[in-house]
Amino acid sequence: MRAIDYVARTSAGVSERGSVLAQDGVTVIPASQGQEISLNLRQTDIHGYSRDGGDLVITLADGRVVVLDDYYGGTGVAQTRLFISADGYLNEVSLIEGAEGTVYAQYGPTEQWGKWSPTEDLIFLSGDDVTVPVGGDDEVSMLGAGLLAGGSLLGLGGAGAAGLAAAAVIGAGSGGGDGGGGGPTRIPPSVNEDGTITIGGDDADNPTIAITGGGEPGSDVGVTIGDKTVETVIDESGEWDVVFEGDTFPEDGEHDVVVVVTEPDDTETTLDGPSIVIDTTPPEVTVEEGTVATDHVVNAEDYEDGVDIAGQGEPGAAIKVVVDGQEQTTVIGDDGHWAVTFDPADLAGGEREAEVLITATDSFGNSTTVTDALAIDTVPHPITINGAAIGGDGVVNFAEAAAGFQVTGTSAPGATVRVTLGDVERDVLVDGAGNWSAQFDASHIQAGESEATVTASTIDAAGNPSQTTGTFHIDTEVRDFAMSGTPGGADAVINAAEQGDGFTMTGQVEPGSSVVATFRGAQVSADVAADGSWSATFTGGQIPAGTYVADVVAVATDAANNTSELRQSVSVDTEAGQLTLNAASIGGDGVINGAEADAGVLVTGTADPGATVIVTLDGVEHAAQANTNGQWQSLYSSQEITRGTHDPQVTARTQDAAGNPTFVEASVHVDTQVENLNLSDLNIAITEDGRNVINNDVATQGFSVTGTIEPGSQVFVTIDGVRHAAAVDGNGNWLANFAANEIGSGQRFADLRVDVTDPAGNEAVLTDTVQIDTFVDELSLQGPITADNVVNIAEAQGGLQLSGRVEPGSSATIDVFGRSYDAAVDSAGNWTLLVPQADIPQEDGSTDMVINATDWAGNTDTITETLTYDMVAPDTPGIVGYFREGGGYRNATVETNEDEISIHQVDAGGNVQELALGEQANAFTGETDYFFLDDAGGIQPVSDGSQLVVSATDPGGNTASTYVVLDETSTSVVNIANPNLAAFDIETIDLRFGDQAQLTLSEEQILALSGNSDRVLIQGGADDHLTISGAQSAGTTQIDGQTYDVYTLSTDATLVVDDDIQVVT
């Protein structure tokens, strides 16, 4: 075994060196805060890591143990940076804790000696490269050259030793510091304080912050916390201090301390100090529910369910609420809401107020106290109903119901009482004396006789309810009231002979009632028997002479003073008969036209009711009888009316019951024919094939229809149910105008009808049909255009295919991307269009796509759809590193972004398969670990000899892939010609994680790697080789601070190559 060198460098930049000797079983190295420790080891020299309390235990492959004392410090978090270095390479070691003290190591990407960096003291060389020897022949020395890595992680798990029995402690190590020859030693700038300083709480009066440190005497020091800066000068002893207080004390918040030291030679150094957390502000707390301040009163219902008090405040603050000496506590939630509940057993009821004290205390000890009050009212109002006073005596009759009646009672003065009778509710106010009254009427109760229940309820100001009921009797009708009689005998008419006999009316009524009968001003009190039967007789002298019909009226009054009225008409005719003939109304206007002759006509008039009338028209005699209203009529059928134009006579005669005759006569005009009806023209659209059609333009602009007819006639034109009267001139020419939009939209054959009536009222009809087509029957875009309705780069290859439906026989155009395209339309109405790929903007966005159609009838239609396109590929995934375990790779680490990440394994045979991934994001580093999983969801490393394709897919479905070349022991040649890679859009080839990779690319391969672009980025190091025969240098470019060389092949292919890579053109 050989001795193992190490170097430990403080935060001030002072390096101390030492060795782990071959004979030592356990070596202890102090690991103070802010140190950087580098061990002259390779990964294969380390067996594993473990944690023992605050120490890190490293077990080497030869069995020796290295203990980094206090590596985890008092906080349990690593406070020292650990590196391993050999052969001029430097790797930083990051540790992840597993179960039972097991620690997994992750190694950053390899950095190589060759240029100056701040980590030059941490890199070891072996063999002839040693330039500053510090040990014997079996030791490895350090050279001040190299780079401090901060990249991705490659893991190696291991188990270490714990509970060590003995250890040899190495302090500052062997060897000197960084000093050179003679002269005073420079004191590097430093800050003494570290970690986090917390200031706050109710006791934080006049707070101060002291920051101290060291440095070159005479140097200017500026210390900034937040927006406050305090300056000082380093004293002769090399020390400095500043104090933030009063006006220089920072505002509340979390601040980083930044120290800027300017030495006498103008060397300026910026140092990071501790983190300062300040919170001297009492937490906010408000009451929003349950107290007097929120206008809440706890009523009986609230009281029984528990008394709730709630509000808003600073999340995480502790809440204490005290009422009547009872205390409830809680913590304000993340949403700022808090609430407590007091059990009814803890608080007395009644009508009272209690003081409420609410105290909020935040995590820093700042507190706020709010004083409020709790209003309690659990006592409801008293309430009564005066049922016996309803209607004055507890009974409501018809008149009282009709006039309205009151329901009264008592309750607390000022209270609102809801009085309910059936489905009717009344809200009334209690007066100062405690009385209330509610008004109801007949519509609120059931007619007849019944018992009614009324309910009164009230709710006090606190919401406490109280209720009572009362009853009363309802009697609103006279029962069983009926009347009958036959004045005038069998014909129900009192003639002159029957007048002297008078007449009698009889009936039935509710026992105990009275009945009064009245006829033409004469009043008779009926005789009412105990069983309710009654009769009333009118004498001949009480019946006036004449011809009339009058009612006999009977009014009954029951014991509850309800009244009821019955009526029966009585006919009286003591005069001679009457007779009239309505000749002017025959045919409606004294003229019988053809339609009236075909239908038959009525001859009408008046006579005494019941009288027989003999009617004669043009020599044809009929008998008619006058009805009870004295009206008579007789229908002459079509066969009884002579056609043509003439003026026949019409007569009527009759005799009343007394034998008095009456006769009247007149004449009527007959005209039964129509002449000269003609339809001339329809002023509507004519299609290319000669068809008449009402299209949208015709329907919306209006049109006219013309023809001829007998002068003086009326003409009505109806199309599709729309009817218009035509204007007829003195020569019989007629014109009907249809206004804009009168004909409804649609596609149909509509009826055309011309109705004519000549001056005599004769009618004629012309009919036809007209075609209506006012809209494009169908216009649509078949979709979605793509699976997700977003056109991406792959879907736009060769052009964008659009299709849809339109009414057969139509033409279609599509306006999109600032151009207009004619679509192809087949006989079935299917339209198609291929938008050239070159016309699609190479950007992300959306645009209106307007689809226009014109059908066979000349109607047009337009629909507008939104076309969304994503023609910009995502950035290729940024590969940070990988985790190596055993003979394979456990996970890969990728810079976190919003795109969907997938990883494919390319095995040694060139086969490609997608890996199941377990994702773990690190918000601090901005990186995400993707663990390779088996079917059960467990970690399953991919085998050695594999390569990775890491792909990012944006929401539009565009992908960009990075081909990651890993260590492969069998070959260093990168097989980019693998045909299985054709499924990916590879825009980056990452050689950084492989050893001495050899990559050869042709123009054809570059163009085939990705469908997104013809540009490929090559990342790698000085040990990697790239052959691109025929390539031309096109300058350099900067990417994330790294210099890249640009090469072109012909005019299409472009390579952007890390300038560390060895390139052969």
C-alpha positions, 0 to 999 in steps of 0.5 A, a space after each residue: 500500500 502507498 501513502 495517499 496525499 490530501 489537501 485541505 483548503 480553508 474558506 480564506 484560501 489557505 491550503 494545508 497538505 497531509 497524507 494517509 499513511 500506509 500503516 494507519 488503519 484509521 486516519 482522521 482529517 478535521 473538516 471545518 466549515 467552509 473547507 475544501 478537501 481533495 484526496 489523491 484517489 480514483 473512484 475505483 480506490 473507494 469501497 464506500 461511504 457512511 455517516 457516523 453522527 456528524 462525521 463522514 467515514 470513507 472506506 478504501 478498497 484496501 481496507 483503510 478508513 478515512 474519517 472527515 471529522 465534523 463533516 456534517 457540523 451541528 446542523 446535520 448538513 455537509 459544511 465541507 466540499 469533498 473532491 477526489 483527484 488523480 492523473 491530473 483530473 478533479 471530481 467533486 463528490 456529492 453525497 446522498 443519504 440512504 437508510 441506516 447511515 448508508 451514503 451514496 456518492 455522486 461524482 461531477 463530470 471530469 475536469 482536467 489540469 491545463 488552465 488556471 482556476 480557483 481550484 488549482 491546489 486541489 488537483 493531483 498528478 502522477 508519474 513524471 507530471 509531478 512538479 511540486 513533490 511533497 512526499 516519498 517515492 510512493 506518494 502522489 503530489 499536487 500541481 496548481 492547475 485544474 478546474 472546479 466542476 459543477 456539473 452532473 452527477 454519476 453515482 456509486 453506492 457503498 457502505 462504510 465503517 461506523 463506531 470506530 474504536 481508535 483513530 489517529 488524528 491529523 491536524 493541520 497536515 504536513 507541508 506549508 501554506 501558500 506563502 512563498 519566499 521573504 516579505 510580510 504575508 498578506 492577510 486574506 479577507 474573511 468574514 467570521 460569522 456564518 450560517 443564519 442569524 435570526 432576530 425577532 419577537 416581542 422582546 426584540 427592542 432596539 435590535 442590532 446586528 454585528 458583523 466581524 472579520 479580518 483582512 489586510 490592515 488599511 483595507 476599506 470594508 463595505 457590508 451590505 444587508 438588504 438595502 443598508 450598507 455600513 462601512 469601516 477600515 481594517 485596523 492594524 491587527 487585521 480585524 474589522 467589525 460593523 454594527 447595524 442599528 437604528 437607521 442602518 438596521 435592515 427591514 424585516 425579511 431574509 437577507 444575505 450579508 455581502 462584504 466587499 473588501 478593497 485592499 490598499 493596492 485596490 484589490 477588491 474581494 467580495 465575500 458572502 457572510 451569514 444569512 440574516 432573518 428579521 421579523 419584528 412585525 407583530 402578526 396580523 389577526 382579524 375577526 370575521 365571524 362570531 363576535 360583536 365586531 362582526 355584527 353576530 349574536 349567538 342565538 339558541 341554535 348557535 349556542 346548542 351547536 357550539 359557539 364559533 369564532 373565526 377570522 384571518 391572520 398570518 399563516 402559521 401564527 398561534 391563536 388563543 381565544 379567551 371568553 369567560 375565563 375559558 380558553 381555546 387555541 388553534 394555529 392559523 392555516 396556510 390560507 390565513 384562516 383560523 377558527 375555534 369553537 366553545 362548547 355550550 357547557 363552557 359558556 352560560 346562555 341568556 341575554 348578555 355580552 362577554 369580553 373576548 380576548 384574541 392573541 396571535 403569536 408568530 414563530 418569532 415570538 411577535 404577538 398581537 392581541 385583539 379585544 372584542 365581545 361575544 353577544 349571547 341571546 338564547 331567550 325567544 319572544 313570548 307570543 299569543 293568539 286571541 282566537 275567540 275574538 276573530 270575526 268578533 265572536 270566533 265565527 267568520 261569516 261571508 260578509 266578514 270574510 268579504 270585508 276582511 277580518 283580523 287575527 290579533 294577539 300579543 308578543 314582545 313590543 317591536 317584534 315582527 310576527 308572521 301569521 299563517 292561515 292556510 297558505 297565506 302568510 302575513 308579517 306584522 309589527 308588534 306595537 308598543 303595548 305588545 299587541 299585533 293584528 293581521 288582516 285576512 279576507 275571503 280568498 284566504 279561507 275555505 268557503 262553507 262551514 269548517 274549523 280553521 287553524 291560524 299560526 303565529 310565529 316570530 324570531 327575535 333579533 338573535 334568531 330565536 324562534 317562538 310559535 303558537 296556534 289558535 282556532 275559529 269557526 267559518 260559516 260563509 254560505 246558506 246551505 241547501 237553497 233552491 228555487 223552482 216554478 213554471 210561470 206561463 205553463 207549458 210554453 213558459 210564457 205568460 200571455 194576456 189570458 194567463 196574466 190574471 192568474 199570477 204565479 207561485 215559486 217554491 223551493 228549499 232552504 237551510 232550516 232557520 233561514 228567511 226567504 224574500 222573493 222579488 219580481 218587477 219591483 213587487 216583493 213577497 215574503 215566503 212562507 218557510 216551514 221547519 224543514 226548510 221548504 218555502 213558497 211565495 206567490 205573485 198576483 196578477 196585479 204584480 205582473 206588468 203588461 207588455 212583452 218582456 223577460 224578467 227575473 224573479 229573485 229569491 234572497 235567503 238569510 241564514 242564522 249566521 247572517 249569510 245571504 244567498 240569491 237565486 234567479 229564474 227568468 219569467 217570459 211575459 207576452 201580452 202584445 200583438 206579434 212583430 215581423 222584420 225581413 233583413 233583405 240587405 243582409 242576404 249574401 252578406 251585402 244584399 248580393 248573392 255571388 257564386 260562392 254564396 249560391 254554391 253554399 246556400 244563403 240565409 234569409 233572416 229577420 225578427 218576429 215574436 219568439 216562437 212565431 212561425 214565419 212563411 218566407 218566399 225567395 224567387 218563388 220558393 217558399 219556406 217555413 221558419 220559427 222565431 227563437 226565444 230572442 225573436 230571431 228567425 232564419 231560413 236556409 235556401 240551398 244551392 239548387 234553389 238559387 237561379 244562377 246568372 245576374 237578376 233581381 228576384 223578390 223575397 217576402 215574409 209573413 207571420 201570425 202571433 198567438 192572438 192571430 194578428 198577421 204581419 207581412 213584409 217584402 223586398 228584392 235581392 241581386 244575384 251575380 255568380 261569375 268571375 272574369 279575366 284572371 291571369 298570373 304574369 311573372 315572378 321577378 326572382 333569381 334564375 340559375 345557370 340551368 334556367 330554374 327559378 329560385 328565391 335565393 338569399 339575395 332575392 329573399 333579403 331584397 324583396 320581389 314582386 308578382 304581377 297579373 291581370 283580373 276583372 277591374 274592381 276585384 281584390 287579389 291576394 298573393 300567397 308564397 310560402 304562407 306569406 300573404 299580400 294584397 295586390 294593387 289593382 289598377 283601373 284596367 285590371 292589372 295587379 301587382 303584389 310586392 314581397 318585402 325584404 326578409 318576408 320569405 323565411 330562409 331554408 331549402 324547400 318547394 313552396 306553394 304559390 297561390 293567387 286568391 281573387 274576389 270580384 266586385 260581387 264577391 265571387 272567388 277564384 284561385 290560381 296555384 303553382 310552386 316556387 323553389 326556395 334556397 336561401 343558404 349553403 346547406 352545409 359548410 364544415 371543417 373536418 377535425 381535429 386537423 391533427 390529433 391535438 389540434 396543434 400543427 407541429 413541425 412533423 405534421 407540417 412536413 410535405 404540407 398541411 392537409 385540410 378537408 371538410 364538407 360543403 353542399 354538393 355543387 358548391 365551390 369553396 375557398 380557404 383564407 389562411 396565412 395571408 393567402 387564399 386557396 381554392 379547395 377541390 370539391 367532389 360531387 358528394 360535397 367533400 372539399 380538400 386542400 393541401 397548404 404548402 409547407 413553405 406557406 406555414 410560418 416558422 413560429 408558434 402561434 395561431 391564426 384565423 382560417 376562413 372557409 368560404 362557400 358559394 352554392 348552386 343557387 348563388 348563396 354564400 356562407 363563411 365559417 372561421 376556425 382557429 388554426 394553432 401551429 407550433 413550428 419551433 422545436 424545443 431546446 435539447 435537454 441539458 445533460 448535467 451528469 449520470 449516476 454509475 452503479 456497479 456495471 451499469 448506470 442508475 440514473 441521468 440528471 437533466 436541467 429542469 425545464 417545462 418540456 416532457 422528458 423521455 430517455 431511450 437506451 441504445 444497447 451495445 447492439 444498436 437496439 433502442 428501447 424507451 426506459 421507464 423513469 422515476 422523476 425527482 426534481 431538485 428546486 435548489 439546483 434546478 436539476 431533475 434526476 431520472 431514475 431507470 425503473 423496472 416493470 415493478 417500479 424499482 430502480 434497474 440500472 442500464 447495462 455498460 456499453 449502452 448509450 442514451 437518447 434524452 428527448 424533450 417534447 414541447 406541448 405542440 408535440 415537437 421533439 429535440 433529442 440529445 445523444 449522450 455517449 457514455 463510457 464504453 470499454 470495448 470501443 471509443 467509436 460513436 456509431 451515429 450511423 445506427 439506423 435505429 436513431 432515425 426515429 429521433 430528432 437529434 440536435 445535440 451529441 454529448 461526448 462529455 461523459 465518454 472517454 476519448 470518444 471518436 465521432 465521424 459525421 458526413 453531411 448526409 448524416 447531419 441532415 438526417 439527424 433531425 427533422 427540425 433543423 440542419 444544425 447539430 451541437 457537439 459537446 465534449 472535451 480535449 480527449 474527444 475526436 471529431 472527423 468531418 471531412 470537407 467541413 469549412 470553418 465558419 468562425 466561433 460562437 458563445 453558448 452559456 459562456 463556452 466557446 464553440 467552433 462553427 463548421 459548415 458542409 456545403 450550404 445546408 449542414 452546420 456543426 457547432 463544436 465545443 472548442 476543446 474537441 479535437 477536430 479533423 476536417 
